[in-house]
Amino acid sequence: MSDLVVDARDLKKVYQMGEVEVHALRGLSIQIKQGEVIAIMGPSGSGKSTLMNMLGCLDRPTSGEYYLEGEAVSQMSDNQLADIRNRKVGFVFQSFNLLPRSTALTNVELPLRYSRSNGHDRQKIAREALVSVGLEDRISHRPNELSGGQQQRVAIARAIVNQPSIIMADEPTGNLDTTSGEEIMELLLNLNKERGATLIIVTHDPEIAQLTQRVVQILDGCVVEQES
């Protein structure tokens, strides 16, 4: 049994923009072990977001192979991708992506609605996730009643509620002040330690990259450097 969570081989992604072909990934390969914490860095347009979409099963490559915990996902249908994404991947975005009119609890319950949990179980599991990120006293609050750091904690609770193998964080501190950003990074790293979840962070911030175990530099759709 391989300890690789992510095994991506020779990924290529070509977008057709009118008559122009845009090569977002050019034969990129990357392997990530269970429980690893890695940073993906690179300039705008380097292919970071495209790679995140591939690894998070939001999109599939034009060619190449991708195995997520041993499952071949590169040829899966949209429904199969949605299922594996819901079971195995938790997303944390720079802009939080919370439903503005819903409480923290309802926001965190969302991924569970796509699984087979009944309503009572959903509430219990979502409540536990909010407690684990330090928001037990904010369960009934809506996003506009929360600070940026608290909103990102709700987003993290939503990301971990299905106990995913991978947490993918795209510039998770980008909209936060320095103190809140440090707290969010500490929280993510603790989740990695306590739950063993693999943590993949896309960041422009070298200080955040220094907190990870490995930095993968991407340029023009290729891995150009890996630093441990």
N, C-alpha and C positions, 0 to 999 in steps of 0.2 A: 504494500500500500504506500503510495507516494505521499510525502508530507507537503507537496506543493498544493497550494490553494489555487493559484493562478499559474497556468502554463499556456502562454500565448506565443505562437510561432509564425513568423513571417507575415504579420498582419499588414494588409494593404487596404486603404480606403480611398476610393476615388469618388468625388462629387462632380456631377455634371452641372455647370453653371452656364446655361445657354449653350453656346458652342465650345466653351472652354472647359477642359478637364482640370479639376483641382485635386492634386495628390496630397491628401491630409496625412496619411500614414504610408511609409514607403518600405515595407518589409521589416516592420518592427517586431522584435521578439523580447519577451520579458517573462521571468519566472519569479514568483513570490511564495515564500514558505508560510505555513500555518503559524499565526501569531507574530508575524514580522510587522514592523512599523517602518514604512518607507515614505519618502517625499518624492514627488515628481515635480521637476522644475524645468523651466524653459521659457523663452520669450513668447510674446503673443504671436499666434499663428504657427507655433512650433508643432502643434498636434496634441497638446496636453488634453484639451477638452474632448477631442475625438477619441483618444485613448481611454479616457474615463468612461465615455459612453459605451465603448466596446467592453471594457472590463466589468462595467456595471450592468451589462445586458440590456442597455437602452437602445442599442443599435448593433448591427452585425457587420463584419468586415466584407469588403468586396472579394478578397481572397485571403487565404491563411487559415490557421486552425487555432481555436481557443478552447481550453479545457478548464472548467471551473469545478474544483474538487473532483476531478476525474470525469466530469460530464462534458461531452462535446457539445458546445453551445453555438458554434459558428454557423451551423445550418438549421438551427431551431426555428420553428414558426413563431409568429408574434405572440400567440397564446402561451406557447411553451416558454418563451423568453420572459413574459410577464410573470409566469408561475415561479420560475427559478429566481427571478429578481426579487419577488416578494418573500421567498423563503431564505435566500442566501445573502442578500445585499441590503445594507442600510445606507441611506444617503444623507449627508449633511451639506447644505449649500450656503454660500456666502449671504444670500438674501433671505435665508430662513425658510421661505416657501410655506408659511403657515396659512390656514384658512382664517381670514380676519374676523369673521362673525362667530367662530367656534371657540369654545373654551380650550384650555390646554389639554384637558382630559380627552375631549372629542378629537382634537388634532392627533394626539398620540394613538388613539384607538384606530385611526384610519387604516394602517396596514393590516390590522387584525380583521377588518371587515371583509378583506379579500381571502382570508383563510377561513377555517371552519369553526372558529370560536363562536360560542353563543354570547348574547349580550352581557350576561352577568360576568362570564369569564373575561370578556374583553375589558370591561371596566376595571376588574381586579388587576389584570396584567398591566394595563395602561397606568393605573394608579401606582403600582410597584415600580414601573419604569420612571415615573416622575419623582418618586421618593428617592430613587437611586441617583438622580442628578440634582438632588437638593431642592426640589420644588414642591414638597408636600404641602406648603402653605399657599401655593399659587394654582392649585388644580382647577379651580372654577374661573380663573381669570382669562380674559381674551387677550390676543396679542397686543392691542393698543393700551392695555393696562400693565404691560410688562416692559422692562428695560430690554435693550438689545441683547445683553448677555443672557437674560432670562429667556428671551425668545429662542436664542440659539440652544439653550438647555432643553427647551421643549422639543426643538428639532432633533436633538441628540436622543432624547427619550423615544421619540417616534422612530428614529433609525435603529434603536436596539430592541424595540418591543417584540420583534419576531426572533430574537436571538440569532442574528445573521452571522455567517462565517466571516464576512468582510464588512467593514465600515469604510465608505468612501467619502472623504471630506474635501470639498472643492472650495479653497480659500475660506476655511471655516471662521477665521478671525478677521476677514477683510472689512467687515462693516462695524467692527467693535473698537472701543478705545483700548489702550495698552493693557490696563488692569483686567478688563473683562476678557480680552484675548488670551492673556496668560492663564486665567481661570479655566477657560474653555479648553485650552491645550492640556492643562493638568487633568481635567476631567476625561478627555479622550484617551490620554496615556494611561490613566487609571483603569478605564474600561478595558483597554488592551491587556493590562496586567491581571485584572480580576477575572475577566471573562475569556481571555485568550483569543479575542477577535483580532483578525488581521486588520491593520489600519493603513489605508492608502490616502495620503494627503497631497493634494495639488496646492502648491504655494509659490508665491514670488518672494517670500520673506526668508532670507538666509537664517535668521534666528530661529524660526520654526523648524526649518530643515535640520538645524543642528540638534534638535531634540529627538530626531528619528534615528533608526539604526542604519539606514542606507539612503543615499540620495541618487536618484536616477535623473540624469540630465537629457532632455530631448531637444533636438534641433531639426527642423525640416522633415518631421515625420519619422525620425530615426533616433534610437538611443545612441548618444555620443559619449557618454561617460557614466560610470557607476562608482560611487564612493561609499565605503563603509565607515 
